[in-house]
Amino acid sequence: MFLPLTASTAPWISTQDLSLRSDLETLADVGLIKTPITTYPLMWAGIIKEIDKHDIRNIGQEYKDIFWRVKSAGKRALRNDSKKILKLSVASSEQVLRSFGDSARSEIEVTANSASMNKYFAWNLQVNRVVNPFDEDTLHYDGSYVAGVWGNWVTSVGKVEKWWGASWDSANLISNNARSPLAISLDRNYPDAIDSPWLSWIGPFSISGFVGQLDDRRFISDPTLAGFSFTTKPVEWLEVGLRTTTISGGSYDGINESLNKDSKQINGLDLRWSLPSPIPTNFYFSVTDEEQEASFATQQFGLTSSFKLFQQDWRVVLESTKSFPNDDELNFTYEDDYYQSGYRYNQRAIGSTYDNDSSALTLSLIGNLTRHQALQIKIQDLTINRQGADAEFEDNHSITTEPLDVKRLAVSWDYQASRKHRFKIGFEITDKTIEARGRQSERVRASASWSYYL
């Protein structure tokens, strides 16, 4: 018997586990998981605690495969074990538009990682060799971390991708679009409710915070990026997320002027409703504010539902994203008069996949075809950088300098061929060339990766 697609050894679920996330959301929508699930990396401890409350013999037949996949993935991830993986990724061009579940970025990447975990500590050393990257960083350690568990808290130091919110295609505040800076993070391990008559109404809740440094080439050198997230389920069918990030500090020409400057802060609210329906369904909504004068710097809503078709598990996602307040306030979102490189890192937006002044309508179909293979089909209508270059921030937009309306189709197939080998093949086509500042010059992009588990 082969392993399911998820085969990691880690205290959390990463932003690369698309098929696992689809299974988790189904279990949450039918009430088998009652913990918050919209903050990634998502701690395994609370998920497994919920799973262990149920006997698979009492699970409805239509959810048994999903329940088994999640339980086996969690038990394996938390096992005191070591794992080594070699991975080769090749593509016809750099991946410009990244969403939840994506991993490789450049045309050619060779990755080696060694992970180990016991009851109190976990670590992963990941070395990435990249050919011809747009940010010119040919050797980096993205994905590496050291983590320890103390009481109900997980403390980690490393470069770990994050995704905040219930969305799938793009996230407003924190996404996997930009590479992750080195950061110190603190996460609540078990999201149990407080056992107090005064506070129990809050329900199960999670807390996540981090502090890192933006050490790329930018107008203000080495500012601090900090973030805090609080998510709770006051009732079983509703999850609420309150989140904030701040860029502060740094220096200009070696002089620390930041003490006299305001920081750049973005606040976010997101909601996820599980809807009463014979088909497990949820609706999600997210907004951010950057200044009181311009509310709703980004807005996002979506509807997603899971169903059985030909004895296989499928999920459909309809998502709408907008990264500007309104038609009269462009070149506002993610920009700042003092931090003129904006809310970006290594020339990619830290939040939205499409950077500012953009909108996207996405229809996705995700299929967990068997325990060992998954399929995703995505159809999109995109408007990127509506106004084009601005006199003040003309070099900032990370995708295109000119307004672009484009249709896009993307397909990916993930297959665990054996205990040792895993393959992923992707294909995407657009009706126009995405300028992408030289990263992508063709309308068609093909990609493939091979992972070998030592």
N, C-alpha and C positions, 0 to 999 in steps of 0.2 A: 504494500500500500504506500502510495506517495504521500508526501507532506502536503497540507493545504498551502495556498499561495503565501500566506504570512509565515515566515520562518525566522523571526528575529529573536534575539535574546536581549531584553531590555525591560526596565520597569514601566515603560510607557508605550503607547501606540503612536507611531510617527505619522507625518503628513503624507507619506508615500503609500499607505495602506488603503487604497481606494475601495477594493472589494470588501475588506474587513469593515471599513466605515459603513458601507451600505448595509451589511449584516447588523451592525450595532444599532443603526437607526431603526431598522425593522423591529428589533427586540424592544427598543425604547418605545416605539409607537404602539406596540401591543401590550405594554405594561410589564414586560419581563425584566427590564432594566429601569430603575427609578432614579439613577444618579445623573447629574449634568454631563452632557457629552459634546459640548461645542467648543472646548478649549484644547487645542493640540500643541505639544504632546499631551495625550490623554492618559492619565495614570491607570494602570491595569488593576491596582488593588481594589478599588471600588467596584469595577466591572465584575471581577471574579467573585467578590463577596456577594453580589447580586445573583450571579449565575449559580453559585453553590446553594442558593436557597431553593432551587427548583430541581426536581427529578425529571430527567428527560422523558420518562414514561408518561408524565403528566402534561407534556407539551403537545399542543395541537400538531397533527401530522404535517400540516403545511409549513410549520416552523422548525421541525426537528433538524433538518439539514443545517439551517442557519444557526440554531442553538449549538449544534455539535461543532461547527466551524469556529464559532467564537470561543467556546469553552476550550477546545483543544489548542487554539492559538494562544489563549491566555495562560494555560497551564504550561505550555512549552516556553513562552516568553519569560515566565517567572521561575523556571527551573534553574537550580544551581548548575550552570553549564557554561561552556565556552563555544564560540563559533567563529570560524574564519571563512571569509568570502572573497573571491576574486571576481571582478566584473569588468566587462568591456562593452562600451557604448559607442556606436558610430551613427552618424546622421549626415544628410546632404547639406545641412546648414545648422547654425545655432538655433536652439529653441527660444523663440522670442516671447511667446505667450505661454505662461506656466500656470497650471491649476492644481488643485488638490489631487494627489496621486502621482504627479510628475517627479522625476528624479534627475535624469541627465540634463545638462544644459548646453554643452558645446558639441562641435562636430565629432571630435574623438575624445573619449575619456577612458582612462584606465584607473580602476579603484580597487584598493585592497583594504580590508578592514578586519580587525580582530576584536571580538567582544567577549566579555566574561561577566558573570553575575553570581553573587551569593546573597545571603539573607540581608546583609547590611550595605553592601557596596555593588556598584555596577560601573563598567567602563567600556569604552569603545575607542579604539585608535583607527582612524580612517585616513588613508593617504590617497589623494586624488591627483593624478597627472593628466593635464589637459593640453590639447593641441590647439593652438591659435585661438585662445579665448578673447572675447571682445574687451574684457577688463585687463588683459595682459597678465593675469595671475596664473601661470602655468602649473604651479605646484601649491596645493593648499590642503587643509585638514578639516574641511567642512564635514560635519557629522560626528566629529570626535567629541568625547565628553568623559568626565569622571563624576559619578553621582553617589551620594550616601543617604541612608535613611536614618533619621533620628526622630523617635516618637512617631507622630503622624505627619512628618514633613520630609520631603525629598529635596535635598540641596544638590545642585549640579554646577559645574563649570565646564563650558565648552561651546561648540558651535552647532546648536541644535535648531532645526527649522521649527517655526511656530505657525499656527493658523488659528485665529480667533474669530469665532462666529459660526453660524449654522450653514453658511453658503458653501457651494461646491466649486464654482468656476472662478470666482474672484472674491477677495475679502477686503473690506474697507480699511481696517486698522493695521492688522498684522497678517501677512500671508507668506507663502513660500516663494513669492516672485523674486525677491532680492536674496542674495546670499546672507547667511546669518553671521552677524559679528560675534566675536568672543564675548560671552556674557556669563554672569553669575545669576542663577535662577533659584527660586524657592517655590515649591508647589505643595499643596495639601494632598496627602497620599490617599486617605479615605475621606470621601465627601459626606460623612455621616452628619445627620442633623444634630443640633445641640439638645441635650437632654435636660431641658428647662421649660417650665410652663410659660415663661416670659419670652423665650426665643425659639421655641420649637416650631413656631409658625413659619420661620424662614425656610424650613425644609432642608433636604440635602444640599450642601453647597461646596463649591471648590474655590480655591484661591491660588492665583499664580502671579508671580512677579519676577522681574529680571532687571539687571543693570549691565549695560555693555558700552563699548566705545566704537564710534564710527571712524575707523582708521583708514578710510580710503582717501583718494584725492578729492578735496572739496574746498570751497571758498573759506569756510571756517574750519580749521584743522582740529581733528580729534575731539569732537563734542561727545557728550554722553547721551546715550539713548536708554531711557528707562520706561518700563511699562508695568501696569497693574491690572489684573482681571479678577472680577468677582462674579461667579455665576451661581444661580440657585434655582431650585424647583419648589416654589411655595405650594404648588399643587401638582399632582402627578402628570397632568397634560400640558403644563406650561414651564418653560425654562427661560429665565431672564439673565442677561449678561450686562454688567456695567464695567466698562473698561476705559483705560486712559494710557496714553504714551506721551513722553516729553523728551524733546531734544534741548540740551542745555550745555553750558560750559564751552570749552574749546578755545582756540586762539587764532589770531590773524597776524601773519608775518612774525610768528614767534611771540607775540605779545598777548597776554591773557586779558581780553577786554570783556569777557562774558559776564563778569560780576555786575557790570553796569547795564546789561541788556536783558530784555525779557526772554524767557525761554519760549520755545514753540511747543504748544500743547494741543493734542487732539483727544477729544472725549467721544466715546461711543456707547450706544445702546443697541442691544439686539434681543429679539424675542423669537422663540420657537414654540409653536403650538402643535401638539399632536391632536389631529382632528378625529372625532368619533365617526367611524366609517367601517364598513365590512372590509375595505382595502386599507392597510396601514398607510396613513397619509400624514404629512405635517406641512405647515406653512411657516415661513420664517421672514423676518423683517429686520433691517439694520440701518442705522443712521449714525453719522459723526458730525460733530461741531468743532470748528477751529477758532472761530471768533464769534462774539455775540452779534456783531453787525451782519453776519451772513450765516444763518442757520442751515443745517443739513448740507454740509460740504460734500458728503457722499450719501447716496440713498440706494437701498437694495431690498428686493423682496423676491421670494421664490416659493414654489410649491413642488413637493416631491412625494412620490408614492411608490410602494413596492407591491409586486404581484407575482403570481406563478403563471408561467406560460410554457407548455410542453414539459412540465415537471422540472423546470429550471427557474431560478430566482432572478427577477428583473427589478430594476428601479428606473423610474423616469423622473427627470429633474427639469423644471422650467424656471429659469432665473433671469431677472432683470437687474442691471447694474448701471448706476449713473454717478460719475465722479466730478460733478460740478453743482453749485447751489442752484443756479437757474441760467437762462440764456443771456442775462445781462451781467453775470458775474463769472467770467471765465479767467483762466490763469490765476486762480485763487487757491483751489484745493492743493494741498501738499507744498505750497510755496511760502516763503517768508522773506521779509525785507532784510533781516540780518543773516539768517542761515540761508544764504542764497542758493546753495546746492539743493535745498528743499528736503522733503521727507523721502530721501532716497539713499541707497547704499550700493556702491560699486555700479553706478549708472543704471539702477533698476529701482522702481518705486517699492517702498517697504509695504505699502498697502495694496491698492488695486493692481491687478494684472495689467490693466490698460493705461496706468498712470492717470493724470488729471484730464479734465475736459473731454471725457470719453463716455460712451454708453455702449452697453452690450446686452443683447437678448440671446439667450442660450437655451437650446433644448438638448438634453443629454439622455442617453439610454445606457444603463450599466447592467450587465448581465453576469451573474456568478453561474457559469454554465455547468461546472462540476466542482468538485473539491479542489481541482487543480488548474482550472483555467477560467479567465474572465475576459469580458469584451466591453469596450466603451465606444459609443458612437456619439459624436457631438456636431450639431448644426448651429451656426451662429450668424447673427447680423450685427456687425460692429461699426461704430463711428468713433474714430480715434483722433484725439487732438483737434477738436471741432474748430478752434480759432487759428490754429497754427502757431508760429513763433510769436512771442511777445518781446517788446523792446527790452524789458527788464529781465525776463527769464528765458531768452530765446534759445539757449543751449540746454535747457533743463529737461524737456520732455524726453523720456528714455526710449521711445519707440519711433516716432516720426516727427519731422519738423513741419510737415504740411498736413492739412486736414485730409482724412482718409475714411471713405465708406467702403466696407469690404464684407463679402460673404465668405464663410469659412466652413469647411467640412473636415473633421478630424476623426480618425478611427485608430484604436489600439487594441491589441490582443496580447494577453499575458498568460503564459503556459508553464506550469511546473512539470517538466518532462520526467523527472525522476528525483530521487533524494539529492542528487548531485547537481542537476542542471535545471536552470530556469531561463526561459526566453521571453522577450517582449518585442513586438513588432508594431511600428506606428506609421501612419500615413496621413498627411493633411494636404488640402488644396484650397486655394483662395481664388476669387475671380479677379483680383488685382494683386500686384506685387506689394507687399508690405516693406516700405523703405527700410525700416529697422536699423537705420544708421550704418548700413553696410553689413549687418549680421545675416540678413536674408535677402537674396537677390532674385529668387525664383518663386513662382506661384505654387510649386509642388515641393513638399518636404517629406522625405522618407527617413525612418530611423529604425535601429535594431539594437538590442542589448542581449548579452549572455552572461549569466551569473553562475559561478561554479562554487559549490559549498564543499570546503575541504573537510 
